[in-house]
Amino acid sequence: MASEVAIVAATASEDTVTKQPHKLERKWTFWFDNQSKPKQGAAWGTSLRKLYTFDTVEEFWCLYDQIFRPSKLPANADFHLFKAGIEPKWEDPECANGGKWSIPSSRKTNLDNMWLETLMALIGEQFDEADEICGVVASVRPRQDKLALWTKTAANEAVQMSIGRKWKEIIDVTDKMTYNFHDDSRRERTAKVRYTV
């Protein structure tokens, strides 16, 4: 009888352990921006909305499965996943001196796949320079969709090249990826490409 009680107790203990949520290294926030119908004279970012902050694997999958796929977005809309506390804006102090790696996508399924692989790499801390990364943006556009990985320190070429090469490996693309400084993008309509992988 005592051994049966011990087995039941051990099984109950295992069930309790397996039902604990799997915490991530850090919190992440999903943002949404739909610029398809901007108000006349509205400043950029006025339609940007903070949606949900999560810090467990289970929350991530629930959100992703139900909502956060780029192929479900209307034209001119963006999904963002950024570290909690960082807004997906050039003006955010964490992004101000940074830039972004960009890759175009000509098909919705490619965008969804690259988006998911990137999200899993970010929340799974697969980048050696994880502290350097701010977040990722999936942009749905009428002509061509795009994915952009935002980083903190644009001028650190060695770090940026390492991030670019790793991201290219993660999303398994052979297309050329380019890196632009946010400062250049602020000043010029067509920003200069600083790095390429």
Protein Blocks (a to p, Z undefined) as FASTA:
>chain_A
ZZmmmmmmmmmmmmmmmmpccddfbdcddddddfklccehiaehklpccfbdcfbfklmm
mmmmmmmgcklpcehiacddddehiacbfklmklmmgccdddddfbfklmmmmmmmmmmm
mmnopafklmmpnbdcddddfkbgcdddddfblmlmmlmmmmmmmmmmmnopabdcdddd
fklmmmpmbacdfbdZZ
